[in-house]
Amino acid sequence: MKVQKYIPVMFIILAFISGCRKKTELLDASDFTVYNLEDHPTSENPDYQHEYETAMQQYQEFLDGKQSVAAAYGDVNLDFIIIPTGEPDSRYSAAYAYFDLTGDKIPELHVKSARYYYILSCEQGELFIWKDLSPYPHYYLLNDGSFVSYRPGGGPLHDDYCYYTFDCCGEEICSIGFSRYDSNLNNVYDEGDEYFYGDDVVTKQEWESLTEDYLDSNGHIKEEILDEIEWQTIECLNSSQL
């Protein structure tokens, strides 16, 4: 494909990103919170405390393999995420984290494995799937409550990414994709390849500039936008053995 150059592309894209971030601010970015079990907000409101404690109890039961949650394709429990084939010796590594995406000061439970990523919430004492980000591409939760997804590919070598923001109900506010293709088939990304940001063709230099907030020079999600979220490894037997 012939690479075209658009002088106003950078301005259009930057305006889109700015608008996307402004929409996200409607949620009040200060409400996005990283949680540890031992360090949670306190409140004199007894209803809030009850809701918080109920949610945390439900989350723990799910992590202990004693709780399931309904999905369109059947119930989802910890075994479904970690041992989808039902073979205990063939299991995915998995992790969980607590992170408040809705701004209500009660965190959601994020559970992910190599194939699945579920965000669970609790309402009136019942667990439900707030967002299903399974199975592909792989989603990465960022410190500000947004997400970047990544899907590697081959034939030719290519990388597809997308930046997302969601509202308090899990509905998409906005998104923009950015990808690169090894069109000259030399197995490296260079000036002779194709780079896209949204629907626009951009140069390698423009692409790297536009994605530098999220990706390092090797195309990996930057650690500094992930490191505040404390993912805990799930060490769990098959739930039938619990």
C-alpha positions as CSV (number, residue, x, y, z in Angstrom):
1,M,0.0,0.0,0.0
2,K,1.3,3.4,-0.9
3,V,1.9,5.5,2.2
4,Q,0.2,8.9,2.0
5,K,1.2,11.9,4.0
6,Y,-1.5,14.2,5.5
7,I,-0.2,17.5,6.9
8,P,-3.2,17.9,9.3
9,V,-3.2,14.3,10.5
10,M,-1.3,15.1,13.7
11,F,-3.6,17.9,14.6
12,I,-6.7,15.8,14.0
13,I,-5.4,12.9,16.1
14,L,-4.3,15.1,18.9
15,A,-7.7,16.7,19.0
16,F,-9.3,13.3,19.2
17,I,-7.1,12.2,22.0
18,S,-7.8,15.4,23.9
19,G,-11.6,15.0,23.4
20,C,-11.3,11.3,24.6
21,R,-9.5,12.4,27.7
22,K,-12.0,15.2,28.4
23,K,-14.9,12.7,28.2
24,T,-13.1,10.4,30.6
25,E,-12.8,13.4,33.0
26,L,-16.6,13.3,33.3
27,L,-16.1,10.3,35.6
28,D,-13.8,12.4,37.8
29,A,-10.3,10.9,37.4
30,S,-9.7,11.3,41.1
31,D,-12.2,8.5,41.7
32,F,-10.1,5.9,39.9
33,T,-8.5,4.1,42.8
34,V,-6.0,1.3,43.3
35,Y,-6.8,-0.9,46.3
36,N,-5.1,-3.2,48.7
37,L,-7.2,-5.4,50.9
38,E,-5.6,-4.0,54.0
39,D,-6.0,-0.4,52.8
40,H,-9.5,0.7,51.9
41,P,-11.4,4.0,52.3
42,T,-13.3,4.5,55.5
43,S,-16.7,6.1,55.8
44,E,-19.1,6.9,58.6
45,N,-21.9,5.8,56.3
46,P,-23.0,2.4,57.5
47,D,-24.7,1.6,54.2
48,Y,-21.4,2.2,52.4
49,Q,-19.5,0.0,54.8
50,H,-22.0,-2.8,54.4
51,E,-21.8,-2.6,50.6
52,Y,-18.1,-2.5,50.7
53,E,-17.7,-5.5,53.1
54,T,-20.3,-7.5,51.2
55,A,-18.6,-6.9,47.9
56,M,-15.2,-7.9,49.3
57,Q,-16.7,-11.0,50.8
58,Q,-18.2,-12.0,47.5
59,Y,-15.0,-11.3,45.7
60,Q,-13.0,-13.5,48.1
61,E,-15.5,-16.3,47.7
62,F,-15.0,-16.1,44.0
63,L,-11.3,-16.2,44.4
64,D,-11.6,-19.2,46.7
65,G,-13.6,-21.1,44.1
66,K,-16.8,-21.1,46.1
67,Q,-18.7,-18.6,44.0
68,S,-19.7,-18.3,40.4
69,V,-21.2,-15.5,38.3
70,A,-23.8,-15.8,35.4
71,A,-22.7,-15.1,31.8
72,A,-24.6,-15.5,28.5
73,Y,-22.8,-18.7,27.8
74,G,-23.1,-20.2,31.3
75,D,-21.7,-19.8,34.8
76,V,-18.2,-18.5,35.2
77,N,-16.1,-19.5,38.1
78,L,-12.4,-19.6,38.9
79,D,-12.0,-23.1,37.3
80,F,-13.5,-21.7,34.1
81,I,-10.8,-19.0,34.0
82,I,-7.8,-21.1,35.1
83,I,-8.7,-24.6,33.9
84,P,-11.0,-24.2,30.9
85,T,-10.4,-27.7,29.6
86,G,-11.2,-29.2,33.0
87,E,-7.8,-30.8,33.1
88,P,-6.0,-29.8,36.4
89,D,-2.6,-30.3,34.9
90,S,-3.4,-27.9,32.0
91,R,-4.0,-24.6,33.6
92,Y,-3.4,-21.0,32.8
93,S,-1.5,-18.7,35.2
94,A,-3.9,-16.1,36.6
95,A,-3.9,-13.0,38.6
96,Y,-6.4,-10.6,40.3
97,A,-6.5,-7.0,41.3
98,Y,-8.9,-4.6,43.0
99,F,-9.5,-1.4,41.1
100,D,-12.4,1.1,41.2
101,L,-13.5,2.0,37.7
102,T,-17.0,3.3,38.6
103,G,-16.0,6.0,41.1
104,D,-18.2,4.7,43.9
105,K,-15.2,3.9,46.2
106,I,-16.0,0.2,46.0
107,P,-13.5,-1.6,43.9
108,E,-14.3,-4.1,41.2
109,L,-12.5,-7.4,41.1
110,H,-10.3,-7.9,38.0
111,V,-9.4,-11.5,37.2
112,K,-7.3,-12.4,34.2
113,S,-5.5,-15.4,32.8
114,A,-3.7,-16.0,29.5
115,R,-7.1,-16.3,27.8
116,Y,-9.7,-14.5,30.0
117,Y,-10.2,-11.1,31.6
118,Y,-13.3,-10.5,33.7
119,I,-14.2,-7.5,35.7
120,L,-16.7,-8.4,38.4
121,S,-18.8,-6.0,40.5
122,C,-21.3,-6.5,43.3
123,E,-24.8,-5.1,43.5
124,Q,-27.3,-5.8,46.3
125,G,-25.1,-8.7,47.4
126,E,-24.9,-10.4,44.0
127,L,-21.9,-10.7,41.8
128,F,-22.2,-9.8,38.1
129,I,-19.8,-9.4,35.2
130,W,-19.3,-5.6,34.8
131,K,-17.1,-6.1,31.7
132,D,-15.9,-9.2,29.8
133,L,-12.7,-8.5,28.0
134,S,-12.2,-12.1,26.9
135,P,-10.6,-13.8,25.1
136,Y,-8.6,-11.6,22.7
137,P,-6.9,-9.3,22.3
138,H,-5.0,-8.9,25.6
139,Y,-6.2,-5.9,27.6
140,Y,-4.0,-3.9,30.0
141,L,-5.5,-1.8,32.7
142,L,-3.8,1.5,33.1
143,N,-3.4,3.6,36.2
144,D,-6.0,6.2,35.1
145,G,-8.7,3.6,34.5
146,S,-8.3,3.4,30.8
147,F,-7.2,0.3,28.8
148,V,-4.8,-0.6,26.1
149,S,-5.3,-3.8,24.1
150,Y,-2.6,-5.6,22.2
151,R,-2.9,-8.3,19.5
152,P,0.3,-9.5,17.9
153,G,0.2,-11.0,14.4
154,G,2.2,-12.7,11.7
155,G,2.2,-13.1,7.9
156,P,3.4,-10.4,7.7
157,L,4.6,-9.3,11.2
158,H,2.2,-6.8,12.6
159,D,1.1,-5.3,15.9
160,D,-2.4,-4.1,16.6
161,Y,-3.2,-1.9,19.7
162,C,-6.2,0.0,20.8
163,Y,-6.8,2.6,23.6
164,Y,-10.2,2.5,25.3
165,T,-12.1,4.4,27.9
166,F,-15.3,3.2,29.5
167,D,-18.1,4.9,31.5
168,C,-19.3,3.8,35.0
169,C,-21.6,1.2,33.4
170,G,-18.8,-0.4,31.3
171,E,-20.0,1.2,28.0
172,E,-17.3,2.4,25.7
173,I,-16.8,6.2,25.7
174,C,-14.2,6.3,23.0
175,S,-11.4,4.3,21.5
176,I,-8.6,4.7,18.9
177,G,-6.5,2.0,17.3
178,F,-2.9,2.1,16.3
179,S,-1.1,-0.5,14.4
180,R,2.1,-1.2,12.4
181,Y,2.8,-3.7,9.6
182,D,6.1,-5.1,8.4
183,S,5.1,-4.5,4.8
184,N,8.6,-4.9,3.4
185,L,8.9,-8.3,5.1
186,N,12.3,-7.8,6.7
187,N,11.1,-8.7,10.2
188,V,11.9,-5.3,11.7
189,Y,9.8,-2.2,11.9
190,D,11.5,0.5,9.8
191,E,10.7,3.5,7.6
192,G,9.6,1.2,4.8
193,D,6.7,-0.2,6.8
194,E,3.1,0.9,7.2
195,Y,1.9,2.7,10.3
196,F,-1.7,3.6,11.2
197,Y,-3.3,5.7,13.9
198,G,-7.1,5.5,13.8
199,D,-8.0,5.6,10.2
200,D,-5.0,7.7,9.2
201,V,-1.7,6.6,7.7
202,V,1.2,8.2,9.5
203,T,5.0,8.0,9.4
204,K,7.1,5.8,11.7
205,Q,8.2,9.0,13.5
206,E,4.7,10.2,13.9
207,W,3.5,6.8,15.1
208,E,6.2,6.6,17.7
209,S,5.4,10.1,18.9
210,L,1.7,9.4,19.2
211,T,2.1,6.2,21.1
212,E,5.0,7.2,23.4
213,D,2.6,7.6,26.3
214,Y,1.7,3.9,26.2
215,L,4.5,2.0,24.4
216,D,8.3,1.8,24.8
217,S,10.7,1.7,21.9
218,N,10.1,-2.1,21.6
219,G,6.3,-1.8,21.4
220,H,5.7,-3.0,24.9
221,I,3.2,-1.4,27.3
222,K,5.2,0.9,29.5
223,E,5.8,-0.4,33.0
224,E,5.3,3.1,34.5
225,I,1.6,3.2,33.5
226,L,1.0,-0.3,34.9
227,D,3.1,-0.4,38.1
228,E,0.6,1.1,40.5
229,I,-1.9,-1.7,40.0
230,E,-0.9,-4.6,42.2
231,W,-1.8,-7.8,40.4
232,Q,-1.7,-10.8,42.8
233,T,-0.9,-14.2,41.5
234,I,-3.7,-16.7,42.1
235,E,-2.5,-19.8,43.8
236,C,-5.5,-22.0,43.7
237,L,-6.4,-25.7,43.5
238,N,-9.3,-26.9,41.4
239,S,-12.4,-25.7,43.2
240,S,-13.5,-29.2,43.7
241,Q,-10.5,-29.7,45.9
242,L,-11.2,-26.6,48.1
